[in-house]
Amino acid sequence: MTAADLAQSISRELPYLRRYARALTGSQTAGDNYAAATLEAILADRGLMDGGEARICLFRTFHAIWQSSGQPVHTDSQQGVHEARAQAHLRKLTPNSREALLLRTIEELRYDQIGQIMQVEQSEAEELVQIALSEMSQALSGKVMIIEDETIIAMDLKGIVQAMSHDVTGVARTHKQAVELAHAKRPDLILADIQLADGSSGVDAVNELLSSMGDIPVIFITAFPERLLTGDRPEPAFLISKPYSEEQVRSAVSQAMFFASTQGLSTV
């Protein structure tokens, strides 16, 4: 592979590695640092990209670095009670289960591909995903607000969230409704579409809420995830592509609740 071909292959897959790294660490800064370390390793040894699909090789290199670092959790603020809580929950999880879950649900990789990335058998990858779903879904419960203008999708998301034992504070179809709903009952987590009913932006609604209400974890749902993965501005740590699966939503909600920095969450 020529240098130009290598650069093109990595460039095509890098937004998805960054998405995965941020969801794994709970932090854009920490996730991007791991992605940068991965690129540095590949530049030092191009052989790391040999013997498989570009995405698999890239993620496999990331995992080697992640494993060697001790899999720490980072936040973008100074360490405090919330980071300590996240660390405490992490220590209770079965090793490698959360990584396998994210690779399966957020990155939509096959179990055999997950096995190649994590250097385990396919059967072990399947088992790790099921363990993670069980352990993380039981970790926390909280209040979830949904910003979605399509009624069927909103109902589907509401059903998934409620089945996970979370409370849904309501569904907003516009920017204005989202702001009013959030201030009426502060959520612990926001599920937000990008394009809303009146042509307003879900991103703008979320930014206004975060500006006025402080840190609330957000999961964006969009048919064009690459538009939010440019690296030019603050980006969501949790991003689901449309069309989504129930497994993806469950995983993202569990991850976001896991790293939630609000006071309203209760331990189950």
N, C-alpha and C positions, 0 to 999 in steps of 0.2 A: 504494500500500500504506500503510495507516494505521500509526501507531507501534505499536499493539497487535498488528497482524498481523505486522509486522516482528519484534517481540520474540518472538512465538510461533514464527515460522519459524526464527529463529536459535537459540532455546532447544532446539528439536527436533533440530537438526543439530550443536549445539556439542559434545556428548560425543564425536562421531565425529571432529570436527576436532581435539579435544584428543588423542584416541587417535593420530591420524595425526601430529600435531606431536611427540608424545613419541617415537614410533617413529623419526621422521625425525632428531630431535636426539639421541636416546639418553638423554634426561633429562626427568623430569616437570616440574621447575622451568623449564627452558629452553623446553620445549614449551608449557607454560601461559603463559609470557611472550609467546610468539609469538601464541598464541590471543588473549590480552588485547590485544595490539597490533592484531590484526585487527578486534576489536570496536570499538576506539577509532577506527580508520580508517572503519568503517562508520557510526558515530555522527556522525563529522565530515562524511560524504558518503553519504547514503542511496542515492544513485544507483548506488553500487557493487553494490547488490542488485537492480538492474533488469536486464531482458533475459535471464532464464533461470531455471532451477530454483534454489531457495534454497541447496541444498548446493553446486551448481556455483559460484554467485556467491560464497559464503562461502570456499570453497577457492581460488577464483581470486584473491580479495583477499589471502588468506594468502600465496599464491605470489608475488604482486607484492612483498610485504614481505620474504619469504624471499629472493628474488632480489636485492633492493636491499641487503640486509644482508650479502651475501657468503657466505651459507649456512654460518655457523660451526657447529662442533660444541661442545656444552657438556657438562659433567658436574656432578653435585650436590656434588662435593667439590673440594678444591683441585687445581689442575692438576698432573699428575705424569706418570710414565712411561706409564701406560695411556692417558691422554688424548692424549698425544703420539703413541702408536701408532695410535689411532683417526684422528687428524688425518692421519697419514702415509698410511694406507690410503685415506682419503677423497680425497686428492689424486691417487690413482692411478685413481679411477673416472671413467668417461665422464660429463661434466656432464649433469645432469638425469636420469640413468638410474635412480638410487635412488628419486627422487621418483616417477617413472612407475611403478616396480615396486610401491611401497607403495600408490599410488592404485589399481592394478589388483588386487593380491592381498589387501591388508588391507581396503581400503575397497570392493572389488568393483565398481569403476566400469568402464563401457565405455570402449573406446579413444577413441571420439569425445568422450566426456565428459572424459577425461584431456587430450585435445588442447585442449578449450575452457579447461580450468583452467590448463594450462601455456602456452597460446597457441602451439601448434604444430599441424601437420597430423596427422590420425589415423595415417597411415602412419609418421610419425616417432615417435609415441607407442608404436606397436607395436614398432618397432625398438629403442627405448630400454629397454623391458621385457625384451626378449630379451638385450640387452647386459648389463643389470644382473644377471640371473639367472646368466649365464656368469661375470661378473667376481667377484661376491660369493661364489658357491658355491666358488670356487677360492681364496678369501682365507685361510681358517683351517680347521683341523680340531681336534676336541676330543672330550671325553667327555660324553655326554648321558644323564641319568636321566629316566625316564618315570614319572609318577604318574597312573595311569589304571585304573579298576576294570573297564571293559568290555574283554573279551579281544580281540575283533575290532578295536576301535579301537586298542588298545595294539599289536597286531601290525602294523596299518597304519602307525602312527606310527614304530614301530621300523624297518620296511622303508624308509620315506621317509628317515629319518635316516641309516641305514646306506648307502643309495644315494648320499648326499651325502659319503660317506667319513668320517663321524663314527663313533665307537665308542659303543655303548649299554651303560651299566654295569648296567642291569637295569630291571625294571618293578615298581613298588610299587602295591598295590591299596588300602592303608589308610594312615592317618596314621603308625601305628607302623612299618609296613614301610618307609615313605618315609624316616623318620629313621634306621632301622637301615641301609638300603641306602646312604644318602648318607654316613654315617660309615664304612661299610666301604670305600667307594671314592668319594672326593670327585668330584663332577661339575663340569664347566665350564659346563654349562647344564642347566636343569630344564624339562621339559614337564609341566605340571600341569593335571589336571582340577579342577573345583571340588567336585563331589559324589563321595564315595568309597564303597567297597563296604559298610563297616560303619556308614555314616551320618556318618562323620567328614568334616572339611573339608580340601580340598586347600590352601585359603588358610592355614588354621592350621598345616598341616604345613610349608608353605613358610616362613611367618613364624618357626617354631621353628628351621628349618634356617638361615635367614639370621641369626637371633639368635646361634646357636652357632657357625656356620662362616664368618660374614662375607659379603661381597658375592658373590653368584652370580646371573648373569642368569636370568630366569624368563620363560617364555611360558605364559600361562594360556589354557586352552581351555574355553569355556563357551557354553551356548545363550542366556545372558542377559548379554551384555557390558555393558549399561547399568547393571547392578547394581554393577559395579566402576569405573564412570566418573562418580561423583557429585562428586568434588572434595573430599569431606569427610575423606579420609584418604589416606595414600600409595597410589598406584595403579600397576599394572603398566605398563611402557612397551610391552610386547608382549602383545597380546590377540587371540586368534583366536575367531571365532564358529562355533558348531556349527549346521548341518553344515559342515565345512570342505572345502577342496580341497587336493590335493597341492601346487599352486602356492602356496597360502597358507602352508602349513607350511614349504615350502622357503624362502620369502621371510622369514618370521619367524625361522626358525633362522639364516639367513644374517645377518639384521640383528642378532640378539642376540649371535651370535658376533663380529660386527663390533665391537660395543661392549663385549664382555666385559672384565671387569676382573680376571679370575683369571690366575694365573701359568702355568696348565697348558696353555694353548693353544699350538699350534705353527703357524708360518707355512709354508704349502705353497709 
